């Protein structure tokens, strides 16, 4: 049996935060970033789907440092 990646639930939540209008308010762009840090803190490993929501979130937050940290 093929097990889902540990990143899957985090990726789903991060994507949902960007798609739900109430969550996409000016205060919420950092939510996917916080989810990513939580995943890393629990020894989760990002997969190829993890970074699209993170980059969109970082760019929406207006934080050059956040975008730079993801790019590095």
Secondary structure, DSSP 8 states (H G I E B T S, - for coil): -----THHHHHHHHHHHHHSTTTTSTT-TTHHHHHHHHHHHTT----TTHHHHHHHHHHHHT-HHHHHHHH-
